[in-house]
Protein backbone atom coordinates (compact mmCIF):
# COMPACT_ATOMS: atom_id res chain seq x y z
CA UNK A 1 0.00 0.00 0.00
CA UNK A 2 1.35 3.41 -0.94
CA UNK A 3 1.90 5.75 2.00
CA UNK A 4 -0.14 8.26 -0.01
CA UNK A 5 -3.09 5.89 -0.39
CA UNK A 6 -6.20 6.71 1.64
CA UNK A 7 -7.29 3.08 1.81
CA UNK A 8 -5.57 -0.30 1.61
CA UNK A 9 -5.55 -1.40 -2.01
CA UNK A 10 -5.81 -5.16 -1.44
CA UNK A 11 -7.75 -7.01 1.25
CA UNK A 12 -7.37 -10.76 1.65
CA UNK A 13 -10.49 -12.08 3.38
CA UNK A 14 -11.51 -15.54 4.59
CA UNK A 15 -15.12 -16.71 4.49
CA UNK A 16 -17.23 -19.51 5.87
CA UNK A 17 -19.71 -20.66 3.21
CA UNK A 18 -22.35 -21.48 5.86
CA UNK A 19 -24.96 -18.95 6.98
CA UNK A 20 -24.62 -15.27 7.75
CA UNK A 21 -20.82 -15.10 7.50
CA UNK A 22 -21.13 -15.66 3.76
CA UNK A 23 -23.71 -12.86 3.42
CA UNK A 24 -21.54 -10.54 5.48
CA UNK A 25 -18.48 -11.32 3.36
CA UNK A 26 -20.32 -10.68 0.10
CA UNK A 27 -21.83 -7.40 1.29
CA UNK A 28 -18.51 -6.13 2.62
CA UNK A 29 -16.57 -7.24 -0.46
CA UNK A 30 -19.06 -5.53 -2.79
CA UNK A 31 -18.93 -2.30 -0.77
CA UNK A 32 -15.13 -2.31 -0.61
CA UNK A 33 -14.87 -2.91 -4.36
CA UNK A 34 -17.07 0.16 -4.97
CA UNK A 35 -14.53 2.16 -2.97
CA UNK A 36 -11.66 0.94 -5.13
CA UNK A 37 -10.39 -1.81 -2.81
CA UNK A 38 -9.71 -5.17 -4.43
CA UNK A 39 -10.90 -8.16 -2.41
CA UNK A 40 -9.40 -11.65 -2.54
CA UNK A 41 -11.63 -14.23 -0.87
CA UNK A 42 -10.56 -17.64 0.49
CA UNK A 43 -13.50 -19.92 1.28
CA UNK A 44 -13.61 -22.86 3.68
CA UNK A 45 -16.29 -25.28 4.81
CA UNK A 46 -18.89 -26.47 2.32
CA UNK A 47 -18.41 -26.12 -1.46
CA UNK A 48 -19.66 -22.92 -3.07
CA UNK A 49 -23.24 -23.48 -4.24
CA UNK A 50 -25.10 -22.07 -7.22
CA UNK A 51 -26.54 -19.08 -5.34
CA UNK A 52 -23.13 -18.23 -3.90
CA UNK A 53 -21.57 -18.43 -7.34
CA UNK A 54 -24.15 -15.90 -8.50
CA UNK A 55 -23.24 -13.69 -5.52
CA UNK A 56 -19.58 -13.79 -6.57
CA UNK A 57 -20.36 -12.93 -10.18
CA UNK A 58 -22.14 -9.79 -9.01
CA UNK A 59 -18.90 -8.38 -7.56
CA UNK A 60 -16.59 -7.13 -10.33
CA UNK A 61 -12.92 -7.61 -9.58
CA UNK A 62 -13.23 -10.10 -6.72
CA UNK A 63 -10.92 -13.12 -6.90
CA UNK A 64 -12.01 -16.27 -5.10
CA UNK A 65 -9.99 -19.25 -3.88
CA UNK A 66 -12.13 -22.20 -2.85
CA UNK A 67 -11.26 -24.97 -0.41
CA UNK A 68 -13.07 -27.63 1.58
CA UNK A 69 -11.10 -27.32 4.82
CA UNK A 70 -13.11 -27.92 7.96
CA UNK A 71 -13.84 -24.93 10.14
CA UNK A 72 -12.75 -24.65 13.75
CA UNK A 73 -16.25 -25.28 15.12
CA UNK A 74 -16.71 -28.52 13.17
CA UNK A 75 -15.99 -32.05 14.39
CA UNK A 76 -12.27 -32.93 14.68
CA UNK A 77 -11.09 -30.01 12.53
CA UNK A 78 -7.57 -29.37 13.76
CA UNK A 79 -5.50 -31.02 11.04
CA UNK A 80 -7.67 -29.23 8.50
CA UNK A 81 -7.19 -25.96 10.38
CA UNK A 82 -3.41 -26.44 10.26
CA UNK A 83 -3.44 -27.22 6.55
CA UNK A 84 -5.74 -24.29 5.87
CA UNK A 85 -3.27 -22.00 7.67
CA UNK A 86 -0.46 -23.17 5.38
CA UNK A 87 -2.72 -22.64 2.36
CA UNK A 88 -3.61 -19.10 3.48
CA UNK A 89 0.05 -18.29 4.00
CA UNK A 90 0.86 -19.41 0.45
CA UNK A 91 -2.02 -17.36 -0.90
CA UNK A 92 -0.76 -14.30 0.95
CA UNK A 93 2.58 -14.71 -0.80
CA UNK A 94 0.78 -14.76 -4.14
CA UNK A 95 -1.66 -11.90 -3.44
CA UNK A 96 0.61 -9.61 -1.37
CA UNK A 97 -2.33 -7.93 0.39
CA UNK A 98 -2.21 -4.88 2.64
CA UNK A 99 -4.60 -6.41 5.19
CA UNK A 100 -5.71 -9.91 6.19
CA UNK A 101 -9.37 -9.98 7.27
CA UNK A 102 -10.24 -13.22 9.05
CA UNK A 103 -13.86 -14.23 9.57
CA UNK A 104 -12.77 -16.99 11.92
CA UNK A 105 -10.42 -17.11 14.88
CA UNK A 106 -7.76 -19.81 14.70
CA UNK A 107 -5.74 -18.39 11.81
CA UNK A 108 -5.00 -15.16 13.66
CA UNK A 109 -1.78 -16.82 14.86
CA UNK A 110 -0.56 -17.63 11.32
CA UNK A 111 2.65 -15.63 10.67
CA UNK A 112 1.24 -13.41 7.94
CA UNK A 113 3.35 -10.50 6.74
CA UNK A 114 0.32 -8.22 6.53
CA UNK A 115 -1.58 -7.20 9.71
CA UNK A 116 -4.51 -9.48 10.50
CA UNK A 117 -7.86 -8.34 11.88
CA UNK A 118 -10.65 -10.65 13.04
CA UNK A 119 -14.42 -10.27 12.95
CA UNK A 120 -16.11 -12.14 15.79
CA UNK A 121 -19.42 -13.27 14.32
CA UNK A 122 -20.19 -15.84 17.04
CA UNK A 123 -18.38 -18.45 19.10
CA UNK A 124 -19.05 -21.88 20.54
CA UNK A 125 -18.48 -20.86 24.17
CA UNK A 126 -20.99 -18.00 24.14
CA UNK A 127 -23.38 -20.13 22.04
CA UNK A 128 -23.19 -22.93 24.60
CA UNK A 129 -23.87 -20.66 27.56
CA UNK A 130 -26.89 -19.04 25.89
CA UNK A 131 -28.37 -22.22 24.43
CA UNK A 132 -27.40 -24.90 26.97
CA UNK A 133 -27.30 -22.68 30.04
CA UNK A 134 -23.76 -23.45 31.19
CA UNK A 135 -20.11 -23.76 30.27
CA UNK A 136 -19.08 -25.76 27.21
CA UNK A 137 -17.90 -29.29 28.12
CA UNK A 138 -14.24 -30.37 28.17
CA UNK A 139 -14.38 -31.58 24.58
CA UNK A 140 -14.33 -27.90 23.58
CA UNK A 141 -11.14 -27.09 25.54
CA UNK A 142 -9.00 -27.42 22.41
CA UNK A 143 -11.35 -25.05 20.61
CA UNK A 144 -11.01 -22.52 23.43
CA UNK A 145 -7.20 -22.72 23.28
CA UNK A 146 -7.02 -22.38 19.50
CA UNK A 147 -9.46 -19.47 19.39
CA UNK A 148 -7.54 -17.70 22.14
CA UNK A 149 -4.24 -18.17 20.26
CA UNK A 150 -5.81 -16.75 17.12
CA UNK A 151 -7.24 -13.72 18.90
CA UNK A 152 -3.87 -13.09 20.55
CA UNK A 153 -2.26 -12.86 17.12
CA UNK A 154 -4.70 -10.30 15.69
CA UNK A 155 -3.99 -6.58 15.45
CA UNK A 156 -7.65 -5.77 16.14
CA UNK A 157 -10.98 -7.49 16.69
CA UNK A 158 -14.38 -6.32 15.46
CA UNK A 159 -17.87 -7.56 16.31
CA UNK A 160 -21.29 -6.59 14.94
CA UNK A 161 -22.70 -5.76 18.39
CA UNK A 162 -21.30 -4.66 21.72
CA UNK A 163 -22.88 -7.76 23.25
CA UNK A 164 -20.84 -10.03 20.99
CA UNK A 165 -17.64 -8.08 21.56
CA UNK A 166 -18.13 -8.30 25.33
CA UNK A 167 -18.73 -12.06 25.04
CA UNK A 168 -15.43 -12.56 23.21
CA UNK A 169 -13.47 -10.62 25.83
CA UNK A 170 -15.23 -12.51 28.61
CA UNK A 171 -14.54 -15.98 27.20
CA UNK A 172 -10.97 -15.58 25.90
CA UNK A 173 -7.82 -13.94 27.21
CA UNK A 174 -6.18 -11.63 24.66
CA UNK A 175 -5.16 -7.99 24.38
CA UNK A 176 -6.04 -6.88 20.85
CA UNK A 177 -8.23 -3.76 20.81
CA UNK A 178 -11.88 -4.19 19.90
CA UNK A 179 -14.43 -2.22 17.94
CA UNK A 180 -18.14 -2.59 17.26
CA UNK A 181 -18.91 -2.39 13.53
CA UNK A 182 -22.55 -3.25 12.83
CA UNK A 183 -23.36 -5.43 9.85
CA UNK A 184 -25.18 -3.93 6.88
CA UNK A 185 -27.46 -5.17 4.14
CA UNK A 186 -28.15 -3.72 0.69
CA UNK A 187 -31.58 -2.14 1.01
CA UNK A 188 -32.06 -2.41 -2.75
CA UNK A 189 -32.44 -6.17 -2.43
CA UNK A 190 -35.50 -5.91 -0.20
CA UNK A 191 -38.78 -4.10 -0.66
CA UNK A 192 -42.32 -3.79 0.63
CA UNK A 193 -45.10 -5.42 -1.36
CA UNK A 194 -48.08 -3.24 -2.22
CA UNK A 195 -50.05 -5.21 0.35
CA UNK A 196 -48.84 -7.34 3.23
CA UNK A 197 -50.34 -10.81 3.55
CA UNK A 198 -51.61 -12.65 6.60
CA UNK A 199 -48.77 -15.00 7.42
CA UNK A 200 -45.78 -15.29 9.75
CA UNK A 201 -42.32 -15.87 8.37
CA UNK A 202 -38.95 -16.96 9.73
CA UNK A 203 -35.62 -17.75 8.11
CA UNK A 204 -32.13 -18.96 8.90
CA UNK A 205 -30.37 -22.13 9.97
CA UNK A 206 -33.48 -23.99 11.10
CA UNK A 207 -31.32 -26.82 12.45
CA UNK A 208 -29.46 -24.53 14.86
CA UNK A 209 -30.85 -24.77 18.41
CA UNK A 210 -29.85 -21.14 18.91
CA UNK A 211 -32.48 -19.96 16.42
CA UNK A 212 -35.12 -21.70 18.56
CA UNK A 213 -37.41 -22.42 15.62
CA UNK A 214 -38.72 -25.40 17.59
CA UNK A 215 -40.44 -22.91 19.93
CA UNK A 216 -42.15 -21.22 17.00
CA UNK A 217 -43.18 -24.61 15.66
CA UNK A 218 -44.68 -25.55 19.03
CA UNK A 219 -47.14 -22.62 18.91
CA UNK A 220 -47.72 -22.47 15.15
CA UNK A 221 -50.87 -24.59 15.29
CA UNK A 222 -52.45 -22.21 17.82
CA UNK A 223 -51.98 -19.08 15.73
CA UNK A 224 -54.60 -17.80 13.36
CA UNK A 225 -52.15 -17.36 10.51
CA UNK A 226 -49.88 -19.88 8.74
CA UNK A 227 -46.16 -19.94 9.54
CA UNK A 228 -43.54 -20.31 6.79
CA UNK A 229 -39.86 -21.08 7.38
CA UNK A 230 -36.99 -20.74 4.91
CA UNK A 231 -33.63 -22.39 5.44
CA UNK A 232 -31.86 -25.67 5.93
CA UNK A 233 -33.48 -28.08 8.39
CA UNK A 234 -30.80 -30.78 8.46
CA UNK A 235 -27.12 -30.51 9.33
CA UNK A 236 -24.53 -32.72 11.07
CA UNK A 237 -24.65 -30.28 13.98
CA UNK A 238 -28.42 -30.49 14.46
CA UNK A 239 -31.85 -31.06 12.95
CA UNK A 240 -35.26 -29.42 13.19
CA UNK A 241 -37.70 -32.30 13.55
CA UNK A 242 -40.75 -30.97 11.73
CA UNK A 243 -44.28 -31.84 12.83
CA UNK A 244 -46.08 -30.27 9.88
CA UNK A 245 -47.30 -27.16 11.70
CA UNK A 246 -44.72 -24.98 9.93
CA UNK A 247 -44.62 -24.88 6.14
CA UNK A 248 -40.94 -25.38 5.28
CA UNK A 249 -39.72 -23.73 2.09
CA UNK A 250 -36.16 -25.07 2.03
CA UNK A 251 -33.20 -22.95 1.01
CA UNK A 252 -34.28 -19.92 -1.01
CA UNK A 253 -32.33 -17.67 -3.35
CA UNK A 254 -31.95 -14.05 -2.25
CA UNK A 255 -34.61 -13.04 -4.78
CA UNK A 256 -37.04 -15.68 -3.49
CA UNK A 257 -36.36 -14.76 0.11
CA UNK A 258 -36.94 -11.09 -0.63
CA UNK A 259 -40.27 -11.93 -2.26
CA UNK A 260 -41.50 -13.82 0.81
CA UNK A 261 -40.30 -11.12 3.20
CA UNK A 262 -41.94 -8.37 1.16
CA UNK A 263 -45.31 -10.05 1.72
CA UNK A 264 -44.84 -11.24 5.32
CA UNK A 265 -46.76 -9.21 7.89
CA UNK A 266 -44.84 -10.68 10.84
CA UNK A 267 -41.30 -11.99 11.14
CA UNK A 268 -40.60 -14.16 14.18
CA UNK A 269 -37.17 -15.13 15.50
CA UNK A 270 -37.40 -16.25 19.15
CA UNK A 271 -33.64 -16.79 19.25
CA UNK A 272 -31.77 -17.98 22.31
CA UNK A 273 -28.51 -16.70 20.80
CA UNK A 274 -28.09 -14.31 17.89
CA UNK A 275 -24.94 -12.14 17.82
CA UNK A 276 -26.46 -9.86 15.16
CA UNK A 277 -29.33 -11.36 13.16
CA UNK A 278 -29.10 -10.63 9.44
CA UNK A 279 -32.48 -12.30 8.86
CA UNK A 280 -34.14 -9.82 11.21
CA UNK A 281 -32.42 -6.96 9.37
CA UNK A 282 -33.73 -8.28 6.05
CA UNK A 283 -37.22 -8.52 7.53
CA UNK A 284 -36.96 -4.99 8.88
CA UNK A 285 -35.95 -3.69 5.46
CA UNK A 286 -38.98 -5.51 4.05
CA UNK A 287 -41.38 -3.78 6.44
CA UNK A 288 -42.34 -6.78 8.55
CA UNK A 289 -43.28 -6.38 12.22
CA UNK A 290 -40.65 -8.16 14.34
CA UNK A 291 -41.10 -10.60 17.22
CA UNK A 292 -37.65 -11.44 18.58
CA UNK A 293 -35.98 -13.33 21.38
CA UNK A 294 -35.06 -11.10 24.31
CA UNK A 295 -31.28 -11.40 23.95
CA UNK A 296 -28.72 -8.64 24.65
CA UNK A 297 -27.64 -8.34 21.01
CA UNK A 298 -31.13 -8.26 19.47
CA UNK A 299 -32.22 -5.76 22.14
CA UNK A 300 -29.15 -3.65 21.33
CA UNK A 301 -30.21 -3.37 17.70
CA UNK A 302 -34.01 -3.38 17.83
CA UNK A 303 -35.03 -1.84 21.19
CA UNK A 304 -38.19 0.22 20.61
CA UNK A 305 -38.73 -1.26 17.14
CA UNK A 306 -39.81 -4.85 17.92
CA UNK A 307 -41.66 -7.00 20.41
CA UNK A 308 -39.33 -9.06 22.61
CA UNK A 309 -40.18 -12.35 24.28
CA UNK A 310 -38.41 -14.69 26.65
CA UNK A 311 -37.23 -17.31 24.13
CA UNK A 312 -37.91 -20.11 26.63
CA UNK A 313 -41.49 -18.98 27.26
CA UNK A 314 -43.65 -20.36 24.44
CA UNK A 315 -46.78 -18.78 25.93
CA UNK A 316 -45.15 -15.35 25.69
CA UNK A 317 -44.20 -16.07 22.08
CA UNK A 318 -47.75 -17.12 21.21
CA UNK A 319 -49.22 -14.07 22.97
CA UNK A 320 -46.88 -11.61 21.23
CA UNK A 321 -47.63 -12.96 17.77
CA UNK A 322 -51.36 -13.14 18.51
CA UNK A 323 -51.29 -9.52 19.69
CA UNK A 324 -49.84 -8.43 16.35
CA UNK A 325 -52.28 -10.57 14.39
CA UNK A 326 -55.23 -8.96 16.18
CA UNK A 327 -53.92 -5.38 16.33
CA UNK A 328 -53.25 -4.12 12.81
CA UNK A 329 -52.43 -0.61 14.03
CA UNK A 330 -49.69 -1.84 16.35
CA UNK A 331 -48.44 -4.22 13.65
CA UNK A 332 -48.10 -1.43 11.10
CA UNK A 333 -46.52 0.91 13.67
CA UNK A 334 -43.86 -1.67 14.56
CA UNK A 335 -43.27 -2.46 10.89
CA UNK A 336 -42.56 1.20 10.16
CA UNK A 337 -40.23 1.45 13.15
CA UNK A 338 -38.40 -1.71 12.10
CA UNK A 339 -37.89 -0.42 8.58
CA UNK A 340 -36.63 2.95 9.79
CA UNK A 341 -34.17 1.21 12.12
CA UNK A 342 -33.06 -1.24 9.43
CA UNK A 343 -32.31 1.56 6.98
CA UNK A 344 -29.61 2.85 9.35
CA UNK A 345 -27.64 -0.41 9.00
CA UNK A 346 -26.20 0.32 5.59
CA UNK A 347 -23.43 -1.48 3.74
CA UNK A 348 -21.63 1.85 3.30
CA UNK A 349 -21.58 2.40 7.06
CA UNK A 350 -20.19 -1.12 7.51
CA UNK A 351 -17.53 -0.67 4.81
CA UNK A 352 -16.42 2.70 6.22
CA UNK A 353 -16.09 1.10 9.64
CA UNK A 354 -13.87 -1.67 8.32
CA UNK A 355 -11.77 0.71 6.23
CA UNK A 356 -11.03 2.70 9.37
CA UNK A 357 -10.26 -0.53 11.23
CA UNK A 358 -7.82 -1.54 8.47
CA UNK A 359 -6.12 1.85 8.59
CA UNK A 360 -5.84 1.67 12.38
CA UNK A 361 -4.17 -1.74 12.13
CA UNK A 362 -1.77 -0.50 9.46
CA UNK A 363 -0.92 2.68 11.38
CA UNK A 364 -0.72 1.03 14.80
CA UNK A 365 -3.24 3.34 16.41
CA UNK A 366 -5.92 2.55 18.99
CA UNK A 367 -8.20 5.58 18.72
CA UNK A 368 -11.85 4.73 18.13
CA UNK A 369 -11.74 1.39 19.94
CA UNK A 370 -14.05 0.39 22.76
CA UNK A 371 -13.10 1.64 26.22
CA UNK A 372 -11.68 -1.18 28.30
CA UNK A 373 -10.72 -3.12 25.19
CA UNK A 374 -7.52 -1.31 24.29
CA UNK A 375 -3.89 -2.16 24.00
CA UNK A 376 -1.02 -0.87 21.92
CA UNK A 377 -1.14 -2.27 18.40
C-alpha positions in Angstrom: 0.0 0.0 0.0 1.4 3.4 -0.9 1.9 5.8 2.0 -0.1 8.3 0.0 -3.1 5.9 -0.4 -6.2 6.7 1.6 -7.3 3.1 1.8 -5.6 -0.3 1.6 -5.5 -1.4 -2.0 -5.8 -5.2 -1.4 -7.8 -7.0 1.3 -7.4 -10.8 1.7 -10.5 -12.1 3.4 -11.5 -15.5 4.6 -15.1 -16.7 4.5 -17.2 -19.5 5.9 -19.7 -20.7 3.2 -22.4 -21.5 5.9 -25.0 -18.9 7.0 -24.6 -15.3 7.8 -20.8 -15.1 7.5 -21.1 -15.7 3.8 -23.7 -12.9 3.4 -21.5 -10.5 5.5 -18.5 -11.3 3.4 -20.3 -10.7 0.1 -21.8 -7.4 1.3 -18.5 -6.1 2.6 -16.6 -7.2 -0.5 -19.1 -5.5 -2.8 -18.9 -2.3 -0.8 -15.1 -2.3 -0.6 -14.9 -2.9 -4.4 -17.1 0.2 -5.0 -14.5 2.2 -3.0 -11.7 0.9 -5.1 -10.4 -1.8 -2.8 -9.7 -5.2 -4.4 -10.9 -8.2 -2.4 -9.4 -11.6 -2.5 -11.6 -14.2 -0.9 -10.6 -17.6 0.5 -13.5 -19.9 1.3 -13.6 -22.9 3.7 -16.3 -25.3 4.8 -18.9 -26.5 2.3 -18.4 -26.1 -1.5 -19.7 -22.9 -3.1 -23.2 -23.5 -4.2 -25.1 -22.1 -7.2 -26.5 -19.1 -5.3 -23.1 -18.2 -3.9 -21.6 -18.4 -7.3 -24.2 -15.9 -8.5 -23.2 -13.7 -5.5 -19.6 -13.8 -6.6 -20.4 -12.9 -10.2 -22.1 -9.8 -9.0 -18.9 -8.4 -7.6 -16.6 -7.1 -10.3 -12.9 -7.6 -9.6 -13.2 -10.1 -6.7 -10.9 -13.1 -6.9 -12.0 -16.3 -5.1 -10.0 -19.2 -3.9 -12.1 -22.2 -2.8 -11.3 -25.0 -0.4 -13.1 -27.6 1.6 -11.1 -27.3 4.8 -13.1 -27.9 8.0 -13.8 -24.9 10.1 -12.7 -24.7 13.8 -16.3 -25.3 15.1 -16.7 -28.5 13.2 -16.0 -32.0 14.4 -12.3 -32.9 14.7 -11.1 -30.0 12.5 -7.6 -29.4 13.8 -5.5 -31.0 11.0 -7.7 -29.2 8.5 -7.2 -26.0 10.4 -3.4 -26.4 10.3 -3.4 -27.2 6.6 -5.7 -24.3 5.9 -3.3 -22.0 7.7 -0.5 -23.2 5.4 -2.7 -22.6 2.4 -3.6 -19.1 3.5 0.0 -18.3 4.0 0.9 -19.4 0.5 -2.0 -17.4 -0.9 -0.8 -14.3 0.9 2.6 -14.7 -0.8 0.8 -14.8 -4.1 -1.7 -11.9 -3.4 0.6 -9.6 -1.4 -2.3 -7.9 0.4 -2.2 -4.9 2.6 -4.6 -6.4 5.2 -5.7 -9.9 6.2 -9.4 -10.0 7.3 -10.2 -13.2 9.0 -13.9 -14.2 9.6 -12.8 -17.0 11.9 -10.4 -17.1 14.9 -7.8 -19.8 14.7 -5.7 -18.4 11.8 -5.0 -15.2 13.7 -1.8 -16.8 14.9 -0.6 -17.6 11.3 2.7 -15.6 10.7 1.2 -13.4 7.9 3.4 -10.5 6.7 0.3 -8.2 6.5 -1.6 -7.2 9.7 -4.5 -9.5 10.5 -7.9 -8.3 11.9 -10.6 -10.7 13.0 -14.4 -10.3 12.9 -16.1 -12.1 15.8 -19.4 -13.3 14.3 -20.2 -15.8 17.0 -18.4 -18.4 19.1 -19.0 -21.9 20.5 -18.5 -20.9 24.2 -21.0 -18.0 24.1 -23.4 -20.1 22.0 -23.2 -22.9 24.6 -23.9 -20.7 27.6 -26.9 -19.0 25.9 -28.4 -22.2 24.4 -27.4 -24.9 27.0 -27.3 -22.7 30.0 -23.8 -23.5 31.2 -20.1 -23.8 30.3 -19.1 -25.8 27.2 -17.9 -29.3 28.1 -14.2 -30.4 28.2 -14.4 -31.6 24.6 -14.3 -27.9 23.6 -11.1 -27.1 25.5 -9.0 -27.4 22.4 -11.4 -25.0 20.6 -11.0 -22.5 23.4 -7.2 -22.7 23.3 -7.0 -22.4 19.5 -9.5 -19.5 19.4 -7.5 -17.7 22.1 -4.2 -18.2 20.3 -5.8 -16.8 17.1 -7.2 -13.7 18.9 -3.9 -13.1 20.6 -2.3 -12.9 17.1 -4.7 -10.3 15.7 -4.0 -6.6 15.4 -7.6 -5.8 16.1 -11.0 -7.5 16.7 -14.4 -6.3 15.5 -17.9 -7.6 16.3 -21.3 -6.6 14.9 -22.7 -5.8 18.4 -21.3 -4.7 21.7 -22.9 -7.8 23.3 -20.8 -10.0 21.0 -17.6 -8.1 21.6 -18.1 -8.3 25.3 -18.7 -12.1 25.0 -15.4 -12.6 23.2 -13.5 -10.6 25.8 -15.2 -12.5 28.6 -14.5 -16.0 27.2 -11.0 -15.6 25.9 -7.8 -13.9 27.2 -6.2 -11.6 24.7 -5.2 -8.0 24.4 -6.0 -6.9 20.8 -8.2 -3.8 20.8 -11.9 -4.2 19.9 -14.4 -2.2 17.9 -18.1 -2.6 17.3 -18.9 -2.4 13.5 -22.5 -3.3 12.8 -23.4 -5.4 9.8 -25.2 -3.9 6.9 -27.5 -5.2 4.1 -28.2 -3.7 0.7 -31.6 -2.1 1.0 -32.1 -2.4 -2.7 -32.4 -6.2 -2.4 -35.5 -5.9 -0.2 -38.8 -4.1 -0.7 -42.3 -3.8 0.6 -45.1 -5.4 -1.4 -48.1 -3.2 -2.2 -50.0 -5.2 0.4 -48.8 -7.3 3.2 -50.3 -10.8 3.6 -51.6 -12.7 6.6 -48.8 -15.0 7.4 -45.8 -15.3 9.8 -42.3 -15.9 8.4 -38.9 -17.0 9.7 -35.6 -17.8 8.1 -32.1 -19.0 8.9 -30.4 -22.1 10.0 -33.5 -24.0 11.1 -31.3 -26.8 12.4 -29.5 -24.5 14.9 -30.8 -24.8 18.4 -29.8 -21.1 18.9 -32.5 -20.0 16.4 -35.1 -21.7 18.6 -37.4 -22.4 15.6 -38.7 -25.4 17.6 -40.4 -22.9 19.9 -42.1 -21.2 17.0 -43.2 -24.6 15.7 -44.7 -25.5 19.0 -47.1 -22.6 18.9 -47.7 -22.5 15.2 -50.9 -24.6 15.3 -52.4 -22.2 17.8 -52.0 -19.1 15.7 -54.6 -17.8 13.4 -52.2 -17.4 10.5 -49.9 -19.9 8.7 -46.2 -19.9 9.5 -43.5 -20.3 6.8 -39.9 -21.1 7.4 -37.0 -20.7 4.9 -33.6 -22.4 5.4 -31.9 -25.7 5.9 -33.5 -28.1 8.4 -30.8 -30.8 8.5 -27.1 -30.5 9.3 -24.5 -32.7 11.1 -24.7 -30.3 14.0 -28.4 -30.5 14.5 -31.9 -31.1 13.0 -35.3 -29.4 13.2 -37.7 -32.3 13.6 -40.7 -31.0 11.7 -44.3 -31.8 12.8 -46.1 -30.3 9.9 -47.3 -27.2 11.7 -44.7 -25.0 9.9 -44.6 -24.9 6.1 -40.9 -25.4 5.3 -39.7 -23.7 2.1 -36.2 -25.1 2.0 -33.2 -22.9 1.0 -34.3 -19.9 -1.0 -32.3 -17.7 -3.3 -32.0 -14.1 -2.3 -34.6 -13.0 -4.8 -37.0 -15.7 -3.5 -36.4 -14.8 0.1 -36.9 -11.1 -0.6 -40.3 -11.9 -2.3 -41.5 -13.8 0.8 -40.3 -11.1 3.2 -41.9 -8.4 1.2 -45.3 -10.0 1.7 -44.8 -11.2 5.3 -46.8 -9.2 7.9 -44.8 -10.7 10.8 -41.3 -12.0 11.1 -40.6 -14.2 14.2 -37.2 -15.1 15.5 -37.4 -16.3 19.1 -33.6 -16.8 19.2 -31.8 -18.0 22.3 -28.5 -16.7 20.8 -28.1 -14.3 17.9 -24.9 -12.1 17.8 -26.5 -9.9 15.2 -29.3 -11.4 13.2 -29.1 -10.6 9.4 -32.5 -12.3 8.9 -34.1 -9.8 11.2 -32.4 -7.0 9.4 -33.7 -8.3 6.1 -37.2 -8.5 7.5 -37.0 -5.0 8.9 -35.9 -3.7 5.5 -39.0 -5.5 4.1 -41.4 -3.8 6.4 -42.3 -6.8 8.6 -43.3 -6.4 12.2 -40.6 -8.2 14.3 -41.1 -10.6 17.2 -37.7 -11.4 18.6 -36.0 -13.3 21.4 -35.1 -11.1 24.3 -31.3 -11.4 24.0 -28.7 -8.6 24.6 -27.6 -8.3 21.0 -31.1 -8.3 19.5 -32.2 -5.8 22.1 -29.2 -3.7 21.3 -30.2 -3.4 17.7 -34.0 -3.4 17.8 -35.0 -1.8 21.2 -38.2 0.2 20.6 -38.7 -1.3 17.1 -39.8 -4.9 17.9 -41.7 -7.0 20.4 -39.3 -9.1 22.6 -40.2 -12.3 24.3 -38.4 -14.7 26.7 -37.2 -17.3 24.1 -37.9 -20.1 26.6 -41.5 -19.0 27.3 -43.6 -20.4 24.4 -46.8 -18.8 25.9 -45.2 -15.4 25.7 -44.2 -16.1 22.1 -47.7 -17.1 21.2 -49.2 -14.1 23.0 -46.9 -11.6 21.2 -47.6 -13.0 17.8 -51.4 -13.1 18.5 -51.3 -9.5 19.7 -49.8 -8.4 16.3 -52.3 -10.6 14.4 -55.2 -9.0 16.2 -53.9 -5.4 16.3 -53.2 -4.1 12.8 -52.4 -0.6 14.0 -49.7 -1.8 16.3 -48.4 -4.2 13.7 -48.1 -1.4 11.1 -46.5 0.9 13.7 -43.9 -1.7 14.6 -43.3 -2.5 10.9 -42.6 1.2 10.2 -40.2 1.4 13.1 -38.4 -1.7 12.1 -37.9 -0.4 8.6 -36.6 2.9 9.8 -34.2 1.2 12.1 -33.1 -1.2 9.4 -32.3 1.6 7.0 -29.6 2.9 9.4 -27.6 -0.4 9.0 -26.2 0.3 5.6 -23.4 -1.5 3.7 -21.6 1.9 3.3 -21.6 2.4 7.1 -20.2 -1.1 7.5 -17.5 -0.7 4.8 -16.4 2.7 6.2 -16.1 1.1 9.6 -13.9 -1.7 8.3 -11.8 0.7 6.2 -11.0 2.7 9.4 -10.3 -0.5 11.2 -7.8 -1.5 8.5 -6.1 1.9 8.6 -5.8 1.7 12.4 -4.2 -1.7 12.1 -1.8 -0.5 9.5 -0.9 2.7 11.4 -0.7 1.0 14.8 -3.2 3.3 16.4 -5.9 2.6 19.0 -8.2 5.6 18.7 -11.8 4.7 18.1 -11.7 1.4 19.9 -14.1 0.4 22.8 -13.1 1.6 26.2 -11.7 -1.2 28.3 -10.7 -3.1 25.2 -7.5 -1.3 24.3 -3.9 -2.2 24.0 -1.0 -0.9 21.9 -1.1 -2.3 18.4 
